[in-house]
């Protein structure tokens, strides 16, 4: 009988231990699940927060680009210089000049990307002005004017294609490009007008005298040979 009671007590104690272990295991699982749940919730909210930040940054960047586009769009104005008929006749066959002016007159409208493409094209066209310059204008002063114009156009191309477009540096360049373009046209007209000024009496003779290749020797070489 005593042995039976001992077995029963042992079974009851074993059952209680088993229940306690099961309860502890359930508590452990609940706590572990709670930790997992906490991390899942934290991750979800973190992702949502990052998404909101990215969205806010995108909206800010979009608004900034719209402002820059508006500023550039309102400032993109170039003036084609008027040339007199004589100068116009000389540049009539200068295709690089004609293509540059055509490119200059076309104003992009769709987006900041369109202005960026246009500035690259202008940069190439202004470089091409050094090709096939009419003989009348193939002078150092004309090439100097082209270089000054190209410098301004390439500055525009540089600034407008930066990730952060400095519109405060771009806006003055439009006026500066117009100034350099007018200066180039004025220099061409000065060369044309220079040839139309009649020479004064004796001026042509003076030019020939200054030309060393045509100068007349002032003394004859001595003849050192002796006559026997």
mmCIF file of the C-alpha atoms, coordinates in Angstrom:
data_MODEL
# 
_entry.id   MODEL 
# 
loop_
_atom_site.group_PDB 
_atom_site.id 
_atom_site.type_symbol 
_atom_site.label_atom_id 
_atom_site.label_alt_id 
_atom_site.label_comp_id 
_atom_site.label_asym_id 
_atom_site.label_entity_id 
_atom_site.label_seq_id 
_atom_site.pdbx_PDB_ins_code 
_atom_site.Cartn_x 
_atom_site.Cartn_y 
_atom_site.Cartn_z 
_atom_site.occupancy 
_atom_site.B_iso_or_equiv 
_atom_site.pdbx_formal_charge 
_atom_site.auth_seq_id 
_atom_site.auth_comp_id 
_atom_site.auth_asym_id 
_atom_site.auth_atom_id 
_atom_site.pdbx_PDB_model_num 
ATOM 1   C CA . UNK A 1 1   ? 0.000  0.000   0.000    1.00 0.00 ? 1   UNK A CA 1 
ATOM 2   C CA . UNK A 1 2   ? 2.751  2.364   0.911    1.00 0.00 ? 2   UNK A CA 1 
ATOM 3   C CA . UNK A 1 3   ? 4.485  1.571   -2.361   1.00 0.00 ? 3   UNK A CA 1 
ATOM 4   C CA . UNK A 1 4   ? 1.283  2.350   -4.251   1.00 0.00 ? 4   UNK A CA 1 
ATOM 5   C CA . UNK A 1 5   ? 0.904  5.658   -2.462   1.00 0.00 ? 5   UNK A CA 1 
ATOM 6   C CA . UNK A 1 6   ? 4.497  6.504   -3.289   1.00 0.00 ? 6   UNK A CA 1 
ATOM 7   C CA . UNK A 1 7   ? 3.891  5.732   -6.954   1.00 0.00 ? 7   UNK A CA 1 
ATOM 8   C CA . UNK A 1 8   ? 0.776  7.879   -6.969   1.00 0.00 ? 8   UNK A CA 1 
ATOM 9   C CA . UNK A 1 9   ? 2.603  10.754  -5.287   1.00 0.00 ? 9   UNK A CA 1 
ATOM 10  C CA . UNK A 1 10  ? 5.452  10.413  -7.732   1.00 0.00 ? 10  UNK A CA 1 
ATOM 11  C CA . UNK A 1 11  ? 3.053  10.467  -10.685  1.00 0.00 ? 11  UNK A CA 1 
ATOM 12  C CA . UNK A 1 12  ? 1.255  13.518  -9.294   1.00 0.00 ? 12  UNK A CA 1 
ATOM 13  C CA . UNK A 1 13  ? 4.562  15.311  -8.713   1.00 0.00 ? 13  UNK A CA 1 
ATOM 14  C CA . UNK A 1 14  ? 5.747  14.388  -12.210  1.00 0.00 ? 14  UNK A CA 1 
ATOM 15  C CA . UNK A 1 15  ? 2.486  15.658  -13.643  1.00 0.00 ? 15  UNK A CA 1 
ATOM 16  C CA . UNK A 1 16  ? 2.833  18.961  -11.784  1.00 0.00 ? 16  UNK A CA 1 
ATOM 17  C CA . UNK A 1 17  ? 6.415  19.353  -12.992  1.00 0.00 ? 17  UNK A CA 1 
ATOM 18  C CA . UNK A 1 18  ? 5.317  18.628  -16.522  1.00 0.00 ? 18  UNK A CA 1 
ATOM 19  C CA . UNK A 1 19  ? 2.538  21.210  -16.298  1.00 0.00 ? 19  UNK A CA 1 
ATOM 20  C CA . UNK A 1 20  ? 4.972  23.762  -14.859  1.00 0.00 ? 20  UNK A CA 1 
ATOM 21  C CA . UNK A 1 21  ? 7.471  23.095  -17.647  1.00 0.00 ? 21  UNK A CA 1 
ATOM 22  C CA . UNK A 1 22  ? 4.700  23.378  -20.213  1.00 0.00 ? 22  UNK A CA 1 
ATOM 23  C CA . UNK A 1 23  ? 3.544  26.671  -18.667  1.00 0.00 ? 23  UNK A CA 1 
ATOM 24  C CA . UNK A 1 24  ? 7.084  28.039  -18.609  1.00 0.00 ? 24  UNK A CA 1 
ATOM 25  C CA . UNK A 1 25  ? 7.557  27.009  -22.210  1.00 0.00 ? 25  UNK A CA 1 
ATOM 26  C CA . UNK A 1 26  ? 4.326  28.736  -23.180  1.00 0.00 ? 26  UNK A CA 1 
ATOM 27  C CA . UNK A 1 27  ? 5.423  31.864  -21.333  1.00 0.00 ? 27  UNK A CA 1 
ATOM 28  C CA . UNK A 1 28  ? 8.773  31.709  -23.121  1.00 0.00 ? 28  UNK A CA 1 
ATOM 29  C CA . UNK A 1 29  ? 7.057  31.353  -26.480  1.00 0.00 ? 29  UNK A CA 1 
ATOM 30  C CA . UNK A 1 30  ? 4.746  34.284  -25.676  1.00 0.00 ? 30  UNK A CA 1 
ATOM 31  C CA . UNK A 1 31  ? 7.688  36.456  -24.682  1.00 0.00 ? 31  UNK A CA 1 
ATOM 32  C CA . UNK A 1 32  ? 9.678  35.431  -27.764  1.00 0.00 ? 32  UNK A CA 1 
ATOM 33  C CA . UNK A 1 33  ? 6.695  36.110  -29.985  1.00 0.00 ? 33  UNK A CA 1 
ATOM 34  C CA . UNK A 1 34  ? 6.275  39.469  -28.283  1.00 0.00 ? 34  UNK A CA 1 
ATOM 35  C CA . UNK A 1 35  ? 9.893  40.316  -29.022  1.00 0.00 ? 35  UNK A CA 1 
ATOM 36  C CA . UNK A 1 36  ? 9.461  39.231  -32.636  1.00 0.00 ? 36  UNK A CA 1 
ATOM 37  C CA . UNK A 1 37  ? 6.255  41.201  -32.878  1.00 0.00 ? 37  UNK A CA 1 
ATOM 38  C CA . UNK A 1 38  ? 7.993  44.258  -31.450  1.00 0.00 ? 38  UNK A CA 1 
ATOM 39  C CA . UNK A 1 39  ? 10.769 44.066  -34.035  1.00 0.00 ? 39  UNK A CA 1 
ATOM 40  C CA . UNK A 1 40  ? 8.293  43.500  -36.856  1.00 0.00 ? 40  UNK A CA 1 
ATOM 41  C CA . UNK A 1 41  ? 6.228  46.519  -35.822  1.00 0.00 ? 41  UNK A CA 1 
ATOM 42  C CA . UNK A 1 42  ? 9.384  48.611  -35.366  1.00 0.00 ? 42  UNK A CA 1 
ATOM 43  C CA . UNK A 1 43  ? 10.651 47.588  -38.810  1.00 0.00 ? 43  UNK A CA 1 
ATOM 44  C CA . UNK A 1 44  ? 7.314  48.426  -40.448  1.00 0.00 ? 44  UNK A CA 1 
ATOM 45  C CA . UNK A 1 45  ? 7.158  51.865  -38.855  1.00 0.00 ? 45  UNK A CA 1 
ATOM 46  C CA . UNK A 1 46  ? 10.822 52.497  -39.706  1.00 0.00 ? 46  UNK A CA 1 
ATOM 47  C CA . UNK A 1 47  ? 10.199 51.646  -43.347  1.00 0.00 ? 47  UNK A CA 1 
ATOM 48  C CA . UNK A 1 48  ? 7.154  53.893  -43.405  1.00 0.00 ? 48  UNK A CA 1 
ATOM 49  C CA . UNK A 1 49  ? 9.170  56.704  -41.854  1.00 0.00 ? 49  UNK A CA 1 
ATOM 50  C CA . UNK A 1 50  ? 11.968 56.298  -44.404  1.00 0.00 ? 50  UNK A CA 1 
ATOM 51  C CA . UNK A 1 51  ? 9.432  56.225  -47.228  1.00 0.00 ? 51  UNK A CA 1 
ATOM 52  C CA . UNK A 1 52  ? 7.877  59.455  -45.950  1.00 0.00 ? 52  UNK A CA 1 
ATOM 53  C CA . UNK A 1 53  ? 11.306 61.077  -45.739  1.00 0.00 ? 53  UNK A CA 1 
ATOM 54  C CA . UNK A 1 54  ? 12.165 60.005  -49.282  1.00 0.00 ? 54  UNK A CA 1 
ATOM 55  C CA . UNK A 1 55  ? 8.828  61.283  -50.533  1.00 0.00 ? 55  UNK A CA 1 
ATOM 56  C CA . UNK A 1 56  ? 9.374  64.632  -48.809  1.00 0.00 ? 56  UNK A CA 1 
ATOM 57  C CA . UNK A 1 57  ? 12.882 64.913  -50.292  1.00 0.00 ? 57  UNK A CA 1 
ATOM 58  C CA . UNK A 1 58  ? 11.564 64.066  -53.757  1.00 0.00 ? 58  UNK A CA 1 
ATOM 59  C CA . UNK A 1 59  ? 8.844  66.706  -53.494  1.00 0.00 ? 59  UNK A CA 1 
ATOM 60  C CA . UNK A 1 60  ? 11.394 69.259  -52.279  1.00 0.00 ? 60  UNK A CA 1 
ATOM 61  C CA . UNK A 1 61  ? 13.759 68.405  -55.140  1.00 0.00 ? 61  UNK A CA 1 
ATOM 62  C CA . UNK A 1 62  ? 10.913 68.559  -57.664  1.00 0.00 ? 62  UNK A CA 1 
ATOM 63  C CA . UNK A 1 63  ? 9.804  71.967  -56.415  1.00 0.00 ? 63  UNK A CA 1 
ATOM 64  C CA . UNK A 1 64  ? 13.377 73.259  -56.579  1.00 0.00 ? 64  UNK A CA 1 
ATOM 65  C CA . UNK A 1 65  ? 13.747 72.027  -60.155  1.00 0.00 ? 65  UNK A CA 1 
ATOM 66  C CA . UNK A 1 66  ? 10.478 73.707  -61.094  1.00 0.00 ? 66  UNK A CA 1 
ATOM 67  C CA . UNK A 1 67  ? 11.758 77.001  -59.696  1.00 0.00 ? 67  UNK A CA 1 
ATOM 68  C CA . UNK A 1 68  ? 15.088 76.651  -61.551  1.00 0.00 ? 68  UNK A CA 1 
ATOM 69  C CA . UNK A 1 69  ? 13.237 75.766  -64.768  1.00 0.00 ? 69  UNK A CA 1 
ATOM 70  C CA . UNK A 1 70  ? 11.012 78.834  -64.392  1.00 0.00 ? 70  UNK A CA 1 
ATOM 71  C CA . UNK A 1 71  ? 14.026 81.111  -63.851  1.00 0.00 ? 71  UNK A CA 1 
ATOM 72  C CA . UNK A 1 72  ? 15.968 79.713  -66.822  1.00 0.00 ? 72  UNK A CA 1 
ATOM 73  C CA . UNK A 1 73  ? 12.904 79.656  -69.060  1.00 0.00 ? 73  UNK A CA 1 
ATOM 74  C CA . UNK A 1 74  ? 12.225 83.342  -68.428  1.00 0.00 ? 74  UNK A CA 1 
ATOM 75  C CA . UNK A 1 75  ? 15.902 84.304  -68.913  1.00 0.00 ? 75  UNK A CA 1 
ATOM 76  C CA . UNK A 1 76  ? 16.699 82.219  -72.023  1.00 0.00 ? 76  UNK A CA 1 
ATOM 77  C CA . UNK A 1 77  ? 16.652 85.063  -74.560  1.00 0.00 ? 77  UNK A CA 1 
ATOM 78  C CA . UNK A 1 78  ? 19.297 85.590  -77.229  1.00 0.00 ? 78  UNK A CA 1 
ATOM 79  C CA . UNK A 1 79  ? 19.477 88.401  -79.766  1.00 0.00 ? 79  UNK A CA 1 
ATOM 80  C CA . UNK A 1 80  ? 20.631 87.716  -83.317  1.00 0.00 ? 80  UNK A CA 1 
ATOM 81  C CA . UNK A 1 81  ? 22.886 90.598  -84.386  1.00 0.00 ? 81  UNK A CA 1 
ATOM 82  C CA . UNK A 1 82  ? 21.836 92.613  -87.439  1.00 0.00 ? 82  UNK A CA 1 
ATOM 83  C CA . UNK A 1 83  ? 24.489 92.722  -90.159  1.00 0.00 ? 83  UNK A CA 1 
ATOM 84  C CA . UNK A 1 84  ? 24.779 95.170  -93.030  1.00 0.00 ? 84  UNK A CA 1 
ATOM 85  C CA . UNK A 1 85  ? 24.302 93.770  -96.560  1.00 0.00 ? 85  UNK A CA 1 
ATOM 86  C CA . UNK A 1 86  ? 28.059 93.635  -97.291  1.00 0.00 ? 86  UNK A CA 1 
ATOM 87  C CA . UNK A 1 87  ? 28.808 91.613  -94.148  1.00 0.00 ? 87  UNK A CA 1 
ATOM 88  C CA . UNK A 1 88  ? 25.728 89.451  -94.692  1.00 0.00 ? 88  UNK A CA 1 
ATOM 89  C CA . UNK A 1 89  ? 26.956 88.590  -98.181  1.00 0.00 ? 89  UNK A CA 1 
ATOM 90  C CA . UNK A 1 90  ? 30.313 87.420  -96.795  1.00 0.00 ? 90  UNK A CA 1 
ATOM 91  C CA . UNK A 1 91  ? 28.821 85.162  -94.095  1.00 0.00 ? 91  UNK A CA 1 
ATOM 92  C CA . UNK A 1 92  ? 26.122 83.794  -96.422  1.00 0.00 ? 92  UNK A CA 1 
ATOM 93  C CA . UNK A 1 93  ? 28.240 80.724  -97.207  1.00 0.00 ? 93  UNK A CA 1 
ATOM 94  C CA . UNK A 1 94  ? 29.573 80.311  -93.665  1.00 0.00 ? 94  UNK A CA 1 
ATOM 95  C CA . UNK A 1 95  ? 27.358 77.382  -92.688  1.00 0.00 ? 95  UNK A CA 1 
ATOM 96  C CA . UNK A 1 96  ? 28.766 77.110  -89.139  1.00 0.00 ? 96  UNK A CA 1 
ATOM 97  C CA . UNK A 1 97  ? 27.669 80.689  -88.409  1.00 0.00 ? 97  UNK A CA 1 
ATOM 98  C CA . UNK A 1 98  ? 24.199 80.051  -89.793  1.00 0.00 ? 98  UNK A CA 1 
ATOM 99  C CA . UNK A 1 99  ? 23.767 76.813  -87.841  1.00 0.00 ? 99  UNK A CA 1 
ATOM 100 C CA . UNK A 1 100 ? 24.883 78.482  -84.614  1.00 0.00 ? 100 UNK A CA 1 
ATOM 101 C CA . UNK A 1 101 ? 22.357 81.306  -84.993  1.00 0.00 ? 101 UNK A CA 1 
ATOM 102 C CA . UNK A 1 102 ? 19.593 78.823  -85.834  1.00 0.00 ? 102 UNK A CA 1 
ATOM 103 C CA . UNK A 1 103 ? 20.385 76.783  -82.715  1.00 0.00 ? 103 UNK A CA 1 
ATOM 104 C CA . UNK A 1 104 ? 20.494 79.976  -80.665  1.00 0.00 ? 104 UNK A CA 1 
ATOM 105 C CA . UNK A 1 105 ? 17.000 81.066  -81.728  1.00 0.00 ? 105 UNK A CA 1 
ATOM 106 C CA . UNK A 1 106 ? 15.312 77.771  -80.805  1.00 0.00 ? 106 UNK A CA 1 
ATOM 107 C CA . UNK A 1 107 ? 14.015 77.982  -77.217  1.00 0.00 ? 107 UNK A CA 1 
ATOM 108 C CA . UNK A 1 108 ? 13.415 74.710  -75.291  1.00 0.00 ? 108 UNK A CA 1 
ATOM 109 C CA . UNK A 1 109 ? 10.060 74.513  -73.530  1.00 0.00 ? 109 UNK A CA 1 
ATOM 110 C CA . UNK A 1 110 ? 9.408  71.068  -72.044  1.00 0.00 ? 110 UNK A CA 1 
ATOM 111 C CA . UNK A 1 111 ? 11.780 70.622  -69.096  1.00 0.00 ? 111 UNK A CA 1 
ATOM 112 C CA . UNK A 1 112 ? 15.138 71.424  -67.541  1.00 0.00 ? 112 UNK A CA 1 
ATOM 113 C CA . UNK A 1 113 ? 16.491 68.400  -69.414  1.00 0.00 ? 113 UNK A CA 1 
ATOM 114 C CA . UNK A 1 114 ? 15.597 70.102  -72.711  1.00 0.00 ? 114 UNK A CA 1 
ATOM 115 C CA . UNK A 1 115 ? 17.657 73.152  -71.685  1.00 0.00 ? 115 UNK A CA 1 
ATOM 116 C CA . UNK A 1 116 ? 20.560 70.877  -70.777  1.00 0.00 ? 116 UNK A CA 1 
ATOM 117 C CA . UNK A 1 117 ? 20.483 69.224  -74.211  1.00 0.00 ? 117 UNK A CA 1 
ATOM 118 C CA . UNK A 1 118 ? 20.223 72.619  -75.895  1.00 0.00 ? 118 UNK A CA 1 
ATOM 119 C CA . UNK A 1 119 ? 23.230 73.992  -73.994  1.00 0.00 ? 119 UNK A CA 1 
ATOM 120 C CA . UNK A 1 120 ? 25.339 71.001  -75.065  1.00 0.00 ? 120 UNK A CA 1 
ATOM 121 C CA . UNK A 1 121 ? 24.338 71.550  -78.681  1.00 0.00 ? 121 UNK A CA 1 
ATOM 122 C CA . UNK A 1 122 ? 25.163 75.266  -78.452  1.00 0.00 ? 122 UNK A CA 1 
ATOM 123 C CA . UNK A 1 123 ? 28.549 74.445  -76.951  1.00 0.00 ? 123 UNK A CA 1 
ATOM 124 C CA . UNK A 1 124 ? 29.357 72.243  -79.947  1.00 0.00 ? 124 UNK A CA 1 
ATOM 125 C CA . UNK A 1 125 ? 28.021 74.757  -82.465  1.00 0.00 ? 125 UNK A CA 1 
ATOM 126 C CA . UNK A 1 126 ? 30.043 77.648  -81.031  1.00 0.00 ? 126 UNK A CA 1 
ATOM 127 C CA . UNK A 1 127 ? 33.199 75.503  -81.198  1.00 0.00 ? 127 UNK A CA 1 
ATOM 128 C CA . UNK A 1 128 ? 32.442 74.801  -84.860  1.00 0.00 ? 128 UNK A CA 1 
ATOM 129 C CA . UNK A 1 129 ? 32.619 78.542  -85.608  1.00 0.00 ? 129 UNK A CA 1 
ATOM 130 C CA . UNK A 1 130 ? 36.381 78.110  -85.844  1.00 0.00 ? 130 UNK A CA 1 
ATOM 131 C CA . UNK A 1 131 ? 35.854 76.023  -88.986  1.00 0.00 ? 131 UNK A CA 1 
ATOM 132 C CA . UNK A 1 132 ? 35.555 77.433  -92.513  1.00 0.00 ? 132 UNK A CA 1 
ATOM 133 C CA . UNK A 1 133 ? 35.819 81.071  -91.440  1.00 0.00 ? 133 UNK A CA 1 
ATOM 134 C CA . UNK A 1 134 ? 35.483 83.283  -94.549  1.00 0.00 ? 134 UNK A CA 1 
ATOM 135 C CA . UNK A 1 135 ? 38.868 84.477  -95.752  1.00 0.00 ? 135 UNK A CA 1 
ATOM 136 C CA . UNK A 1 136 ? 37.873 88.070  -95.080  1.00 0.00 ? 136 UNK A CA 1 
ATOM 137 C CA . UNK A 1 137 ? 37.261 87.250  -91.403  1.00 0.00 ? 137 UNK A CA 1 
ATOM 138 C CA . UNK A 1 138 ? 40.117 84.807  -90.844  1.00 0.00 ? 138 UNK A CA 1 
ATOM 139 C CA . UNK A 1 139 ? 41.842 87.407  -88.711  1.00 0.00 ? 139 UNK A CA 1 
ATOM 140 C CA . UNK A 1 140 ? 43.201 87.219  -85.122  1.00 0.00 ? 140 UNK A CA 1 
ATOM 141 C CA . UNK A 1 141 ? 40.610 89.722  -83.841  1.00 0.00 ? 141 UNK A CA 1 
ATOM 142 C CA . UNK A 1 142 ? 37.725 87.605  -85.175  1.00 0.00 ? 142 UNK A CA 1 
ATOM 143 C CA . UNK A 1 143 ? 39.165 84.407  -83.686  1.00 0.00 ? 143 UNK A CA 1 
ATOM 144 C CA . UNK A 1 144 ? 39.606 86.209  -80.371  1.00 0.00 ? 144 UNK A CA 1 
ATOM 145 C CA . UNK A 1 145 ? 35.943 87.241  -80.419  1.00 0.00 ? 145 UNK A CA 1 
ATOM 146 C CA . UNK A 1 146 ? 34.877 83.666  -81.182  1.00 0.00 ? 146 UNK A CA 1 
ATOM 147 C CA . UNK A 1 147 ? 36.959 82.387  -78.250  1.00 0.00 ? 147 UNK A CA 1 
ATOM 148 C CA . UNK A 1 148 ? 35.321 84.901  -75.884  1.00 0.00 ? 148 UNK A CA 1 
ATOM 149 C CA . UNK A 1 149 ? 31.844 83.882  -77.087  1.00 0.00 ? 149 UNK A CA 1 
ATOM 150 C CA . UNK A 1 150 ? 32.689 80.170  -76.771  1.00 0.00 ? 150 UNK A CA 1 
ATOM 151 C CA . UNK A 1 151 ? 33.884 80.709  -73.194  1.00 0.00 ? 151 UNK A CA 1 
ATOM 152 C CA . UNK A 1 152 ? 30.498 82.121  -72.140  1.00 0.00 ? 152 UNK A CA 1 
ATOM 153 C CA . UNK A 1 153 ? 28.488 79.442  -73.953  1.00 0.00 ? 153 UNK A CA 1 
ATOM 154 C CA . UNK A 1 154 ? 30.573 76.638  -72.416  1.00 0.00 ? 154 UNK A CA 1 
ATOM 155 C CA . UNK A 1 155 ? 30.137 78.155  -68.950  1.00 0.00 ? 155 UNK A CA 1 
ATOM 156 C CA . UNK A 1 156 ? 26.386 77.979  -69.505  1.00 0.00 ? 156 UNK A CA 1 
ATOM 157 C CA . UNK A 1 157 ? 26.705 74.332  -70.559  1.00 0.00 ? 157 UNK A CA 1 
ATOM 158 C CA . UNK A 1 158 ? 28.809 73.548  -67.482  1.00 0.00 ? 158 UNK A CA 1 
ATOM 159 C CA . UNK A 1 159 ? 26.541 75.156  -64.890  1.00 0.00 ? 159 UNK A CA 1 
ATOM 160 C CA . UNK A 1 160 ? 23.226 73.961  -66.307  1.00 0.00 ? 160 UNK A CA 1 
ATOM 161 C CA . UNK A 1 161 ? 24.373 70.312  -66.338  1.00 0.00 ? 161 UNK A CA 1 
ATOM 162 C CA . UNK A 1 162 ? 25.407 70.211  -62.669  1.00 0.00 ? 162 UNK A CA 1 
ATOM 163 C CA . UNK A 1 163 ? 23.354 68.130  -60.206  1.00 0.00 ? 163 UNK A CA 1 
ATOM 164 C CA . UNK A 1 164 ? 22.722 71.288  -58.169  1.00 0.00 ? 164 UNK A CA 1 
ATOM 165 C CA . UNK A 1 165 ? 22.048 73.931  -60.824  1.00 0.00 ? 165 UNK A CA 1 
ATOM 166 C CA . UNK A 1 166 ? 23.307 77.373  -59.679  1.00 0.00 ? 166 UNK A CA 1 
ATOM 167 C CA . UNK A 1 167 ? 20.657 79.530  -61.362  1.00 0.00 ? 167 UNK A CA 1 
ATOM 168 C CA . UNK A 1 168 ? 22.192 82.677  -59.829  1.00 0.00 ? 168 UNK A CA 1 
ATOM 169 C CA . UNK A 1 169 ? 25.320 82.010  -61.926  1.00 0.00 ? 169 UNK A CA 1 
ATOM 170 C CA . UNK A 1 170 ? 23.419 81.034  -65.065  1.00 0.00 ? 170 UNK A CA 1 
ATOM 171 C CA . UNK A 1 171 ? 21.111 84.058  -65.417  1.00 0.00 ? 171 UNK A CA 1 
ATOM 172 C CA . UNK A 1 172 ? 23.894 86.657  -66.003  1.00 0.00 ? 172 UNK A CA 1 
ATOM 173 C CA . UNK A 1 173 ? 25.411 84.457  -68.718  1.00 0.00 ? 173 UNK A CA 1 
ATOM 174 C CA . UNK A 1 174 ? 22.521 85.124  -71.115  1.00 0.00 ? 174 UNK A CA 1 
ATOM 175 C CA . UNK A 1 175 ? 23.289 88.848  -71.191  1.00 0.00 ? 175 UNK A CA 1 
ATOM 176 C CA . UNK A 1 176 ? 27.036 88.141  -71.423  1.00 0.00 ? 176 UNK A CA 1 
ATOM 177 C CA . UNK A 1 177 ? 26.534 85.806  -74.401  1.00 0.00 ? 177 UNK A CA 1 
ATOM 178 C CA . UNK A 1 178 ? 24.478 88.500  -76.155  1.00 0.00 ? 178 UNK A CA 1 
ATOM 179 C CA . UNK A 1 179 ? 27.254 91.030  -75.506  1.00 0.00 ? 179 UNK A CA 1 
ATOM 180 C CA . UNK A 1 180 ? 29.959 88.741  -76.921  1.00 0.00 ? 180 UNK A CA 1 
ATOM 181 C CA . UNK A 1 181 ? 27.796 87.872  -79.936  1.00 0.00 ? 181 UNK A CA 1 
ATOM 182 C CA . UNK A 1 182 ? 27.207 91.566  -80.666  1.00 0.00 ? 182 UNK A CA 1 
ATOM 183 C CA . UNK A 1 183 ? 30.943 92.196  -80.270  1.00 0.00 ? 183 UNK A CA 1 
ATOM 184 C CA . UNK A 1 184 ? 31.750 89.486  -82.827  1.00 0.00 ? 184 UNK A CA 1 
ATOM 185 C CA . UNK A 1 185 ? 29.263 90.945  -85.319  1.00 0.00 ? 185 UNK A CA 1 
ATOM 186 C CA . UNK A 1 186 ? 30.634 94.452  -84.757  1.00 0.00 ? 186 UNK A CA 1 
ATOM 187 C CA . UNK A 1 187 ? 34.182 93.225  -85.350  1.00 0.00 ? 187 UNK A CA 1 
ATOM 188 C CA . UNK A 1 188 ? 33.155 91.632  -88.651  1.00 0.00 ? 188 UNK A CA 1 
ATOM 189 C CA . UNK A 1 189 ? 31.512 94.868  -89.788  1.00 0.00 ? 189 UNK A CA 1 
ATOM 190 C CA . UNK A 1 190 ? 34.585 96.886  -88.841  1.00 0.00 ? 190 UNK A CA 1 
ATOM 191 C CA . UNK A 1 191 ? 36.736 94.699  -91.097  1.00 0.00 ? 191 UNK A CA 1 
ATOM 192 C CA . UNK A 1 192 ? 34.274 95.166  -93.948  1.00 0.00 ? 192 UNK A CA 1 
ATOM 193 C CA . UNK A 1 193 ? 34.089 98.928  -93.479  1.00 0.00 ? 193 UNK A CA 1 
ATOM 194 C CA . UNK A 1 194 ? 37.874 99.230  -93.249  1.00 0.00 ? 194 UNK A CA 1 
ATOM 195 C CA . UNK A 1 195 ? 38.212 98.039  -96.843  1.00 0.00 ? 195 UNK A CA 1 
ATOM 196 C CA . UNK A 1 196 ? 35.590 100.505 -98.024  1.00 0.00 ? 196 UNK A CA 1 
ATOM 197 C CA . UNK A 1 197 ? 37.520 103.578 -96.841  1.00 0.00 ? 197 UNK A CA 1 
ATOM 198 C CA . UNK A 1 198 ? 39.270 105.106 -99.880  1.00 0.00 ? 198 UNK A CA 1 
ATOM 199 C CA . UNK A 1 199 ? 43.041 105.466 -99.649  1.00 0.00 ? 199 UNK A CA 1 
ATOM 200 C CA . UNK A 1 200 ? 44.554 108.921 -99.544  1.00 0.00 ? 200 UNK A CA 1 
ATOM 201 C CA . UNK A 1 201 ? 47.020 110.123 -102.155 1.00 0.00 ? 201 UNK A CA 1 
ATOM 202 C CA . UNK A 1 202 ? 50.351 108.400 -101.716 1.00 0.00 ? 202 UNK A CA 1 
ATOM 203 C CA . UNK A 1 203 ? 49.014 105.876 -99.181  1.00 0.00 ? 203 UNK A CA 1 
ATOM 204 C CA . UNK A 1 204 ? 49.326 102.953 -101.560 1.00 0.00 ? 204 UNK A CA 1 
ATOM 205 C CA . UNK A 1 205 ? 52.933 103.946 -102.348 1.00 0.00 ? 205 UNK A CA 1 
ATOM 206 C CA . UNK A 1 206 ? 53.709 104.100 -98.638  1.00 0.00 ? 206 UNK A CA 1 
ATOM 207 C CA . UNK A 1 207 ? 52.237 100.620 -98.116  1.00 0.00 ? 207 UNK A CA 1 
ATOM 208 C CA . UNK A 1 208 ? 54.393 99.258  -100.919 1.00 0.00 ? 208 UNK A CA 1 
ATOM 209 C CA . UNK A 1 209 ? 57.471 100.910 -99.409  1.00 0.00 ? 209 UNK A CA 1 
ATOM 210 C CA . UNK A 1 210 ? 56.706 99.342  -96.027  1.00 0.00 ? 210 UNK A CA 1 
ATOM 211 C CA . UNK A 1 211 ? 56.373 95.937  -97.683  1.00 0.00 ? 211 UNK A CA 1 
ATOM 212 C CA . UNK A 1 212 ? 59.955 94.635  -97.386  1.00 0.00 ? 212 UNK A CA 1 
ATOM 213 C CA . UNK A 1 213 ? 59.309 91.940  -99.956  1.00 0.00 ? 213 UNK A CA 1 
ATOM 214 C CA . UNK A 1 214 ? 58.736 94.635  -102.593 1.00 0.00 ? 214 UNK A CA 1 
ATOM 215 C CA . UNK A 1 215 ? 61.179 97.261  -101.360 1.00 0.00 ? 215 UNK A CA 1 
ATOM 216 C CA . UNK A 1 216 ? 63.541 98.746  -103.980 1.00 0.00 ? 216 UNK A CA 1 
ATOM 217 C CA . UNK A 1 217 ? 67.221 98.575  -102.994 1.00 0.00 ? 217 UNK A CA 1 
ATOM 218 C CA . UNK A 1 218 ? 68.565 102.035 -102.161 1.00 0.00 ? 218 UNK A CA 1 
ATOM 219 C CA . UNK A 1 219 ? 72.090 101.261 -103.411 1.00 0.00 ? 219 UNK A CA 1 
ATOM 220 C CA . UNK A 1 220 ? 73.572 99.026  -106.027 1.00 0.00 ? 220 UNK A CA 1 
ATOM 221 C CA . UNK A 1 221 ? 76.074 96.369  -104.956 1.00 0.00 ? 221 UNK A CA 1 
ATOM 222 C CA . UNK A 1 222 ? 79.683 97.299  -105.646 1.00 0.00 ? 222 UNK A CA 1 
ATOM 223 C CA . UNK A 1 223 ? 81.452 95.569  -108.455 1.00 0.00 ? 223 UNK A CA 1 
ATOM 224 C CA . UNK A 1 224 ? 84.781 94.356  -107.046 1.00 0.00 ? 224 UNK A CA 1 
ATOM 225 C CA . UNK A 1 225 ? 86.007 92.910  -110.308 1.00 0.00 ? 225 UNK A CA 1 
ATOM 226 C CA . UNK A 1 226 ? 89.015 94.628  -111.894 1.00 0.00 ? 226 UNK A CA 1 
ATOM 227 C CA . UNK A 1 227 ? 89.525 95.256  -115.559 1.00 0.00 ? 227 UNK A CA 1 
ATOM 228 C CA . UNK A 1 228 ? 92.921 94.266  -116.620 1.00 0.00 ? 228 UNK A CA 1 
# 
